[in-house]
Amino acid sequence: MLVRDVDTQHLEDVGKILDRLRPPSSARLYGTLISGRSSFLNGNTICGQKADARWILAVSEKDELSLAFFSGSREPNLDYKVVNVGDYLCGTFAYVAPGNADKAR
């Protein structure tokens, strides 16, 4: 479920959270509920077995999709300095269209 579009003033922090070379032109925050008991085929989880993923930060530009998953019941603070020392960022993922990996980021 879409929670909000990320304010322009936070896009630089979003770029840092997602380990991008430049800030994105836009980003969205979604609410979700992915149980910590849910796992991928190899047994990995999004936020560990004891934490649910509750928030997804998403950037979609050209041929790339970047995602950050957060746990915690409250909307995550997207200030990079807060995220960098917090324990609620579960992981970041980047998906690039085949043949475009050298152009991404």
C-alpha positions in Angstrom: 0.0 0.0 0.0 1.4 3.4 -1.0 2.0 5.5 2.1 3.5 8.6 0.4 5.9 10.0 -2.2 9.1 10.9 -0.6 9.7 14.7 -0.2 12.3 16.2 -2.6 14.3 17.3 0.5 14.9 13.7 1.4 15.9 12.3 -2.0 19.6 12.8 -1.3 19.3 10.7 1.8 17.3 8.1 -0.2 20.2 7.9 -2.7 22.6 7.2 0.2 20.4 4.6 1.8 20.1 2.8 -1.5 23.8 3.2 -2.2 23.2 5.1 -5.4 25.8 7.4 -7.0 23.2 10.2 -7.4 20.0 11.1 -5.7 16.9 9.7 -7.5 14.4 12.0 -9.1 11.6 10.4 -7.0 11.0 7.7 -4.5 8.0 6.1 -2.8 7.4 4.6 0.6 5.0 1.6 0.9 3.5 -0.2 3.9 3.7 -4.0 3.8 3.8 -7.0 6.1 6.2 -9.7 5.2 6.5 -12.1 8.1 9.8 -13.0 9.5 8.7 -16.6 9.1 8.6 -16.2 5.3 11.7 -17.3 3.5 13.2 -17.5 0.1 14.0 -20.9 -1.5 17.5 -20.9 0.1 16.1 -20.1 3.6 17.1 -16.4 3.7 14.5 -13.9 5.0 14.0 -10.1 4.4 14.5 -8.9 8.0 15.5 -12.1 9.9 13.3 -14.8 11.4 12.2 -12.6 14.4 11.3 -9.4 12.5 8.7 -8.5 10.0 9.3 -6.3 7.0 6.8 -3.5 7.4 8.1 -0.8 5.0 9.5 -0.7 1.5 11.4 2.3 0.1 11.3 2.1 -3.7 13.0 3.9 -6.5 12.3 3.0 -10.1 14.3 4.7 -12.8 15.0 3.7 -16.4 16.1 0.0 -16.2 16.7 -0.2 -12.5 14.6 -0.9 -9.4 16.1 -0.2 -6.0 14.4 -1.3 -2.8 15.1 -0.9 0.9 13.1 -2.9 3.5 12.6 -1.7 7.1 11.1 -3.4 10.2 9.5 -1.4 13.0 5.9 -0.4 13.6 6.4 3.3 12.9 7.2 4.9 9.5 11.0 4.9 9.1 12.9 8.1 9.5 14.6 8.6 6.1 17.4 10.8 7.4 20.6 8.9 6.3 22.4 9.6 9.6 19.5 8.0 11.5 19.2 5.0 9.2 22.9 4.5 9.2 23.0 3.9 13.0 19.5 2.4 13.4 18.8 -1.3 13.5 15.5 -1.2 11.5 17.0 -1.2 8.0 16.8 -4.9 7.0 18.5 -4.7 3.6 18.7 -3.0 0.2 18.4 -4.6 -3.2 18.9 -3.4 -6.7 17.6 -5.0 -9.8 18.9 -4.0 -13.2 17.5 -5.0 -16.6 19.8 -7.6 -18.4 22.4 -5.9 -20.5 22.3 -2.6 -18.6 24.4 -3.4 -15.5 27.2 -1.2 -16.7 24.9 1.8 -17.1 23.1 1.4 -13.7 23.5 3.7 -10.8 
